[in-house]
Amino acid sequence: MSKITKDAVIAALSKVQEPELHRDLVSLNMVRDVEVEDDKVSFTVMLTTPACPLRARIESEARQAVMALGAKSVTIKMDSNVPSDGRARGLLQLPVRNAIAVGSGKGGVGKSTVAVNIAVALAQKGACVGLLDADIYGPNLPTMMGVSHLPDPEGDKLVPAVAFGVKVMSIGFLVRPGQPLIWRGPMLHTAIRQFLSDVVWGELDYLIIDLPPGTGDAQLSLAQSIPLSGGVIVTMPQQVSLEDASRSLAMFRELSIPILGVVENMSFLQLPDGSRMEIFGKGGGQQLADMAGVPLLGNIPLEPGVRQGGDEGVPVVVSTPESAAAKVLVSLAEKIAASVSVSALK
């Protein structure tokens, strides 16, 4: 048997494709630290996101390619380096590689629930994640993340709270419970800019931004203040929600924000006998996605644990990770991370 060389290992791995980028691991510079000792081989595969949905497939195909050289032992370290979308974000003290807005046409569709669980799921995978509550008039992320106050400031800068590995900032930390904010547009614009420039976010792989419902001042201020990698639209299955969500989608397009996809929340109730009750109708999310020419990222079932997690400050991906809703939300996070990685590397 001929001796295995580093060049042979690299040549074998150059035949392994990254399934979403449709290029091989070597040309994407994803193979690092190749070591060969007799018939033992080790190397690192540097993924474009720790939330890669095809991580196991890439590892398996890389292992098979090297084993085919005659290696008896193949040790693969799966690491990640999240690429930046290339947009300059001068307002922020340190780089934010990707900023993703979660929006909806109206309130009550579960937009904040989706934003919270996406952020926590990405952090669980090992990403550095920030969560910004841009819903100035109805901030509820502190409640949903189980945090009530901010740490002490650093000089003249605010320090975000941290929950479940996610850095969280909200106007809800700065006002008394129940206090209404009666602000005009310029005040809103100033507040959003300060949440970007006057907060010690540190270096983030992903900043998830929970937009207020609708298509008003806050969305416009945010788009003017920070270039966004993309937006996610949350809707419900029924026609009325679809009409509202389509306006939010049109707003993203008007502001030149790439649309990553549509999420349909409260899609169905799973009954004990295995059948589904479609309480709010059927197909609205798919219809909206088809109309916009974007993917339907997932259908989140209606489960008491989702509501309970939000009320108690423990997101469902933490409280009941094996539930159907949690699994869909983790899949959403993986798809969104993969989508922005693909865009960044184009």
Long-range contacts (C-beta under 8 A, 24 or more apart in sequence): 1-70, 2-70, 4-36, 4-38, 4-39, 4-41, 4-69, 4-70, 4-71, 5-36, 6-34, 6-35, 6-36, 8-69, 9-34, 9-36, 9-41, 9-43, 9-66, 9-69, 10-34, 12-65, 12-66, 12-68, 12-69, 13-43, 13-62, 13-65, 13-66, 15-65, 16-58, 16-61, 16-62, 16-65, 17-61, 18-48, 18-58, 19-54, 19-57, 19-58, 20-54, 20-338, 20-341, 20-342, 21-48, 21-341, 21-342, 21-345, 25-58, 25-62, 28-345, 32-79, 33-77, 39-70, 39-71, 39-72, 39-73, 40-71, 40-72, 40-73, 40-75, 41-66, 41-69, 41-71, 41-73, 41-74, 41-75, 42-74, 42-75, 42-76, 42-77, 43-75, 43-76, 43-77, 44-76, 44-77, 44-78, 44-79, 45-76, 45-77, 45-78, 45-79, 46-79, 46-80, 46-81, 47-78, 47-79, 47-80, 47-81, 48-80, 48-81, 48-82, 48-83, 48-338, 48-341, 48-342, 48-344, 48-345, 49-80, 49-82, 49-125, 49-127, 49-205, 49-337, 49-338, 49-340, 49-341, 50-80, 50-82, 50-122, 50-125, 50-126, 50-127, 50-205, 50-337, 51-121, 51-122, 51-125, 51-127, 51-333, 51-334, 51-337, 51-338, 52-80, 52-334, 52-337, 52-338, 52-341, 53-331, 53-334, 53-335, 53-338, 54-338, 80-126, 80-127, 82-127, 82-205, 82-206, 82-337, 82-341, 83-341, 83-344, 83-345, 84-344, 85-227, 85-229, 85-340, 85-343, 85-344, 86-344, 87-227, 87-228, 87-229, 88-227, 89-196, 89-226, 89-227, 91-193, 91-196, 91-197, 91-225, 91-226, 92-196, 92-197, 92-201, 92-226, 93-157, 93-197, 93-200, 93-201, 93-202, 94-201, 94-202, 94-203, 94-204, 95-203, 95-204, 96-130, 96-201, 96-203, 96-204, 96-206, 96-207, 96-226, 97-204, 97-205, 97-206, 97-344, 98-205, 98-206, 98-207, 98-229, 98-340, 98-344, 99-206, 99-207, 99-209, 99-226, 99-227, 99-228, 99-229, 100-206, 100-207, 100-208, 100-209, 100-228, 100-229, 100-230, 100-231, 100-232, 100-260, 100-336, 100-340, 101-134, 101-209, 101-211, 101-219, 101-222, 101-228, 101-230, 101-231, 101-232, 101-252, 101-257, 102-208, 102-209, 102-210, 102-211, 102-231, 102-232, 102-234, 103-211, 103-213, 103-219, 103-231, 103-232, 103-233, 103-234, 103-248, 103-251, 103-252, 104-211, 104-213, 104-233, 104-234, 104-235, 104-244, 104-245, 104-248, 105-213, 105-214, 105-215, 105-233, 105-235, 105-241, 105-243, 105-244, 105-245, 105-246, 105-247, 105-248, 106-213, 106-214, 106-241, 106-244, 106-245, 107-138, 107-213, 108-213, 109-213, 109-234, 109-235, 109-236, 109-241, 109-245, 109-265, 109-266, 110-234, 110-236, 110-265, 110-266, 110-300, 110-306, 111-210, 111-211, 111-213, 111-234, 112-140, 112-141, 112-144, 112-210, 112-310, 113-144, 113-265, 113-306, 113-310, 114-232, 114-234, 114-263, 114-265, 114-300, 114-329, 114-332, 115-141, 115-208, 115-209, 115-210, 116-141, 116-144, 116-145, 116-210, 116-310, 116-315, 117-315, 117-316, 117-317, 117-326, 117-329, 117-332, 117-333, 118-208, 118-232, 118-329, 118-332, 118-333, 118-336, 119-166, 119-206, 119-208, 120-164, 120-165, 120-166, 120-315, 120-317, 120-318, 121-317, 121-329, 121-330, 121-332, 121-333, 121-334, 122-205, 122-206, 122-208, 122-333, 122-337, 123-164, 123-165, 123-166, 124-164, 124-165, 124-317, 124-318, 124-330, 125-333, 125-334, 125-337, 127-205, 127-206, 127-337, 128-202, 128-203, 128-204, 128-205, 128-206, 129-165, 129-166, 129-167, 129-204, 129-205, 129-206, 129-207, 129-208, 130-160, 130-166, 130-167, 130-168, 130-169, 130-201, 130-204, 130-206, 130-207, 130-208, 131-166, 131-167, 131-168, 131-169, 131-207, 131-208, 131-210, 132-169, 132-170, 132-195, 132-196, 132-207, 132-208, 132-209, 132-210, 133-168, 133-169, 133-170, 133-171, 133-172, 133-210, 134-192, 134-195, 134-209, 134-210, 134-211, 134-212, 134-218, 134-222, 135-210, 135-211, 135-212, 135-213, 135-218, 136-171, 136-181, 136-183, 136-188, 136-191, 136-192, 136-212, 136-218, 137-181, 137-183, 137-212, 138-212, 139-170, 139-171, 139-172, 140-172, 141-168, 141-170, 141-172, 141-210, 142-168, 142-170, 142-172, 142-173, 143-172, 143-310, 143-311, 143-313, 144-309, 144-310, 144-313, 144-315, 145-313, 145-315, 146-312, 146-313, 146-314, 147-173, 147-313, 148-173, 149-173, 150-174, 154-200, 156-198, 157-198, 157-199, 157-200, 158-198, 158-199, 158-200, 159-199, 159-200, 160-199, 160-200, 160-201, 163-313, 164-315, 164-318, 167-201, 167-202, 167-204, 169-195, 169-199, 169-201, 171-195, 185-217, 185-221, 188-217, 188-218, 188-221, 189-217, 189-221, 189-224, 189-225, 192-218, 192-221, 192-222, 192-225, 193-221, 193-225, 196-225, 196-226, 206-337, 206-340, 214-247, 214-248, 215-247, 215-248, 215-250, 215-251, 219-251, 219-255, 220-255, 223-255, 223-257, 228-257, 228-258, 229-258, 229-340, 229-343, 229-344, 230-257, 230-258, 230-259, 230-260, 230-336, 230-339, 230-340, 230-343, 231-257, 231-258, 231-259, 231-260, 232-259, 232-260, 232-261, 232-262, 232-263, 232-297, 232-336, 233-259, 233-261, 233-262, 233-263, 233-288, 234-262, 234-263, 234-265, 235-262, 235-263, 235-264, 235-265, 235-284, 235-285, 235-288, 236-264, 236-265, 236-266, 236-280, 236-281, 236-284, 236-285, 237-264, 237-266, 237-267, 237-278, 237-280, 237-281, 237-282, 237-283, 237-284, 237-285, 238-280, 238-281, 238-284, 239-281, 239-284, 241-280, 241-284, 242-284, 242-287, 242-288, 245-284, 245-288, 246-288, 246-291, 246-292, 249-288, 249-292, 258-343, 259-292, 259-294, 260-294, 260-295, 260-297, 260-336, 260-339, 260-340, 261-289, 261-294, 261-295, 261-296, 261-297, 261-335, 261-336, 261-339, 262-288, 262-289, 262-292, 262-294, 262-295, 262-296, 262-297, 263-296, 263-297, 263-298, 263-300, 263-332, 264-296, 264-298, 264-299, 264-300, 265-300, 266-300, 266-301, 266-302, 267-299, 267-300, 267-301, 267-302, 268-299, 268-301, 268-302, 269-301, 269-302, 270-301, 270-303, 270-324, 295-335, 297-332, 297-335, 297-336, 298-328, 298-329, 298-331, 298-332, 298-335, 299-328, 300-325, 300-328, 300-329, 300-332, 301-325, 301-328
